[in-house]
Structure formats: structure tokens, C-alpha cells
Amino acid sequence: MSSAIFAHMRSTPPPPPRRHWDGSPVTVHARRSLRLTPDGPSRLLRCGQNDRCRDCGNRIEWYHGIDQRPVRLHPHELPVAEVPDSCRWHVSSGVAHPSSDGSGWCRLPHAVLCPTRDTPPTPPELAGLRRRLAVNTRRLIDAGAFTPPSTPRDVEATPPAVCRPARPVVRLLYVHYLASRPVDEIKCVAQTRLRHRCTSALLTPASPAGTWRLVPATAASGQLALPAAVMAVYDLTRLPYAEQLRWRTQRCPQHAAASSAPDLTVADWEPFDPLVHHEHIHTRLPDRIRHPGPSERGREADRL
């Protein structure tokens, strides 16, 4: 039997080609799986990552900026006629740019609209949108879907506990970063099999922990320190390089070993600058229980 005849012999006949009602053939496009570039600078897909503002609870979208820093944008586009020139942003190829792209629509940074921020003042053209976001924040609070950050009254009413910064300065790979939440609450950014964000924390009982130290207030190694200024830093530089890299990529031990899992959101690290983030500088180690007096409660609430 020749190979040509054997190639045409089948145990079951092929299915008939699919056709439309008018007899035209149905074109079936082959499905392609979305792949991540192995040598890419980030495992995050270049698209807007949905999230909520931790201050007001309104929806935002995370993008990478032109300097590789994360940028929070309002999730909807607005006509350029309603937005001042200094507030216009646009997204090109998944990267956020602080300018207009020449079209009739633009994006907005969430910091301009966040109702919990008083400075800088909101432009008059955007005051109505800011009021709508403030009303939505109140609805979320009343429905129990959002809990605002601690206020000075909350700090005064709560019992004394271990003092810890709400946004600590973390030193890893010999660079200072500002975290978005306390050290023990930093979550993994990897995507699970159910396509949700991993809920595991970076700091686990089985993994080595860092140490709190008082160091000069500098942004990075080699930069001049502020005069007579020290700050509490969660130091991870004594850990192995693999552990520091795991913290930098913000992955739990399980997802650090599974390199095929993509990131569902951007890492929360922000390069620390003592001149910009001076309100997050703490001059004592947060490892003791402190009972602040009446005159110190306001300052304690402002620092933490």
C-alpha cells in the first residue's frame, strides 16, 4: 500500500465544512494564547490594572509611566475641552504619558480628583467630577464596602498597640523604597489559577525576616543625607539575594518558585525620596508599645 493511499484512509470521516445560511463557508480563526515575553522588564500585562484608591475607595487604573513608575489614572476618558492642559494624560502602547495625544479625549490622574486630598486644589473644570467621587465614597462607607484610613479620632479611641508606620521605608538591594502598607500586610501580586490576586503575605513565619534599624535619611546608597536626620528602616540587605529579589518583585514564596505565573497588578514599591516623602520619616524604632499623651496624639496620628 502506498503512503499516499494510507494518508487518505481514516477510521472516521472528517466533519462536513460549516457554512452560513446562504451557503458561504464559515471562517474559523485559530485561537492564539497570550504569552509574556520571557526577557521583558516586567511580567505585568501592558494594560490598565483595575484597583481602588486606598484613600477614597473609588476605582482607578494602574499604568506604567515613561520613567517605569506606576501611575494611577481615572478609569474613564474625558473630552479635552473639560480638562486643563496641565492635567491631560494619554496612554500609548500601555504606557501613560503626561500630555495630550492630539485627539479629542484624554485621561486624568486620580490624584487631581481624589476627594480626600486638599492640595493641590482641584481645577474649577473638574470640581463637579470630584464632588461625584466624594458622594460615591460616602455611599461606599455607608454600605460597608470601604473603610477609610485611620483618622486622629480613631487613633485616640483605639487601645495602645505596637507602633508601626503605615507606609514604612524598606531597604532592599541597597535601595530605599517606600511601601504602600505595613510590612506584615504587603501582599503578593501574582495571579492565581482562578485569575485572582494572591492573598498570601510576603512576610511568612517560614521565611527570614528583616530588622528595623536607624539609618541616615537618604534616598539610596551614596546620596547625601539630610542634616542631623535619621529614620527607621526595615532592612532586608542581610538576607540572601534571592530573598531580596522576591521582595522586590513582591511575590510570596510559592509564586516566587512558580515563575510562569504572571503579575496581576504592579508592585507597590515607590522609590524613596526624603524631600518628597518627609512625612513618612520616623525617628524611632517601631518595636515598643507606646502610650502617647494628650499633646502627642495629634502628632502621632500625623506620623503614622
N, C-alpha and C positions, 0 to 999 in steps of 0.2 A: 504494500500500500504506500503510495507516495505521500510525502509530507504535506503537499497542497490539499489532497483529499482529506487527510487526517485533521488538518486545521479547520475544515468546514464541518466536520462531524461534531455534533453536540448532543448531550443527553437530553436537554430540554430546548425547545425552540426559543429564539430571542423574543422579547416582548414587542408588540407592534409599536411603531413610532406614534407618539402623541400628536394630535392635530386639533386645531381650532374648529369651531362650528362651520367655518367657511372652507375647510379643507387645508388651510395653510399649516405648515409644521410648527410645533411648539419648540422654541429655542430654550434649552435648559442650560443655564450658566453654571459652570463648575464652581463649587464653594471653595473659597480660599481662607485659610486660617490666618488670624492676625498674629504676627511674630514680632518679637522685640529684637533689636539689634544687639548682639552679644557684646560688642565693643562700644556701645553707646555710653554717653556720660551719665545717663540716668535710666533706671528701669521703669520710670513712670511714663505712661502713655501721654503723648503730647495733645491733651485735650483738657477742657475745663473740668476740674475735680470738684464735685459738689460738696459743700460743707456748710456749717452755720457759724456765724460770728460768736465767739465765746463771751462777748460783752453785751450784745443786744439780741442774739438768737435768730437774726434774720439770715436768709440764705445768701451764700456767697459762692464764688468760683475761684479756685486757685489756678494760677498760671505761673510759668517761669518767665522772669523778666530778662532783659537783654544782658544783665550782669549775673544771671543764673540765680538770682534771689527770688523767693516766692512772692507773688503779687496777688492781693485779694481784690477781685473786681465784682461789681454789681452784676447779677446774673442776666440782666436784660439790656438790650441796646436802646439808646435814646437818640432822637434827632439832634443833629449838631447845633441847630438853632436854639435849643433849650439848654445847652451846656457851654460854659465859658471855655475859652481856648486852653487855659491852664489845667483844666480838669479832663480833657479829652484823651482817651486811650483807644488803641485798636489792637486786635490780635491777628498776627500773621504767622502761619505755619506753627501754631501752637505756642508762640512767644508773644508776650504782652509788650507793647511799645507805648511810651508816654507821649503820644501825638495823635493827630488825626490822619487817616489814610486817604483823604480826599473825597470820600463818599459822603452821603447824607446822614450816616449813622455813626455812632461812636459808643465806646464803653466808658464806665466810670469806676474809679477806685472806691472801694467801700468805706475807706477812712473819711471821705468827704461827706458821706451820707449817714454814717453810724450815729444814731441818736444819743449814745452815751458819751460822745466826745463834744466838748465845748470849743476846743481850739484845734485847728484854725476855724474861724466862723464859716458856716455854710454859705455859698453864694446865693443871692436872692432868687436866681433862676431855679435852684434846686431845693428851696425851702419847703415847697409842697410835698415833694417826694420824701424828704427827710421826716416830715410830720407823719406821712403814711407809714413809714417804717417804725416810728415811735409808737403809733397806735397798734401795729402788729406785734411789737414787743410786749405791750401791755396785755394783749389778748393771749399771747403765749404764756405769760406769767400767770394770768388768771386761770388758764386751762391746766396749769401744772406741767406744761410741755417744756418749759425753760426756767432755769433757776439762775438769776443774775449773780455775778461775783459778790463776794462779801463786802459789806458796807461798814463804816465805822460803828454803827449801832450793833451790827451783827458781831463785830469783834468784841464789843463791850459786854454783850449778853452771853457769849459763849464762855464756857469754863476754861481755865488756863490749860494749855496743851503745849506740846513740844513746838517751839518756834521754828518755822521753816519758811524760806522765801517762796512766794507764789510763782516767781519766774527766776530760778537760780541761774547763776553763771557756772557753766560746766567747762572744764579744761580737758580736752582730748586731742591726741595727735599734736600736742604742743600749741593748740589754738584755743582761744576762749570763745565759747558760744553762749548765747542766751536762750534758755529753754522756754517753752510756752506754758509749762505747768511744773509742779513739784517733781523732784527726781523719781519718787516712787510711783508717780502717776503717768509717766511717759509711756505711751502705748506703741505697739508695733504698727508699722504702716503697710505690711504685706497683705495681699489678698488671699483669703481662704478659698477652699474648694467650693463653697457656696457663694462665692463672689461678694463676700462681706469683708470688712476690715477686721483684722485680727484683734482680739481683745486682750491679749497677753501683754504684760508689762516687760520692759527691758530689764528691770532690776528684779531678779528672782532669788529665792533662797539658795539655789544650787549654783548661781553664777557669782564670780568675785565682784565685790562692791568697791567703790571709790572711797576716798577720805576727804573730809572737809578741812580746808586749810585757809589761812590768812596769807594772801599774796598781794604784791603791789597792784594797783588798779591800772592795768594795761589791757589793750585790746588783743594783742598777740605777742608772741615771743620776739624780743628785740625792740618793741615800741617803748618810748619814754613813758614812765609812769606819771600819774598826777602827783603834784607836790603833797607830801605827807598824807597820802591816801592809801588805805588797804581795803581789801574786800574779801568776803568769804567765797571760796570757790570749791565746787565739788570736783576734786582732782581724780582723773582716770588715767593719767600718764604712766602710772606704775603698773598698770595691767598689761597683759600681752597685747601685741599689735593686733591680733585677730579680734580680741575683745573690744579694743578701741574702735576698730573698723566696724564692728557690729553696732556699737552705739552710734557711730557717725551715720551709718545707713539706716538706723532706727529700726532694727529687726530683733525679734525675740530669738532665743537660742534655737528653737525649732525651725523658724523660717530662715535664720542665718545659714543653716546647713542645707536647706532646700533652695538653691539658687535659682530654680526655674520659676518660682512664684513671683509675679510682678508686684510693684508697689501700687497701692490703691489711692494714695494721696502723697503729697510732698512731705518731706521730713520737716519737723518743727524747729530745727536749729536756725538761729539767726546770728550772724557774725556780731560779736560783742564790741561795742564802741563806748568807752567810758564817758565820752562827752554827750553822746546821744541817749544812752541808757543809764544816765547817772541816778535816776530814781530807783533803779534795781540794784544799786551797790549797797551791800550790808557790811558793816564794820565789825561784826561779831559772829562767832560760830553758832549756827542754829542747832545746838545739840543739848540745850538745857531748857528746863521748864522755868518760864519767867512769869512773874505776876506784876504786870505794869500798873503803875499808879494812875490816878485820875489825870495828871498832867501829861502822861506818856502814852495814853491810849490813842489819842488822835494821831500822834507821830508814828506809833506802832502800826496803826491801820494804813497810814500812807506808805510805809516802807514795805509792808507785806501785802 
